[in-house]
Amino acid sequence: MTFLFGSVEYFESELLNTLENWQESGSVNASLKGAYQILLDDLCFDFVCDDNIKKECLNNLKSAFLKVSSEKHEDLLVLA
């Protein structure tokens, strides 16, 4: 499925894809927080755009991280 760049859904997908790729490659440092940090750094230092758009993207990334974090936490509770 395709999501509009910068939307909460886009960042949810990016977080999960990054995490999945790390886990498949056997990365010891595979963590949701690490995936979040990479996307955050990309937005802050590599992404060139209007400041208002950047702020909206950062807010959407944070929202996506919180949503995915809570879903992952719920998944762990079900497995326990």
Phi, psi and omega in degrees: 000144181256136179240152178292129181306135176089351180283163178302317181297322178299312183290327174301313180298316180296318178299312182292321178295317179298314180298316179296318179297320178295317182294321178294327180275359178077022181296130179290331185267020181292111177209152179297321180295323177294319177297318178300316182296321178296313179295321178298314179298319178300314180295318185286323190246337185248335185273118182257118179195181176298143182301323180294321177293319179298318179298318178296318178297318179297319177295319179293323176298316179298316178299318179296317179299315180295320179293312180294322178300315181291324178293319178296321179296319178296321178298321180292324179294323179292324180287336184287000000 
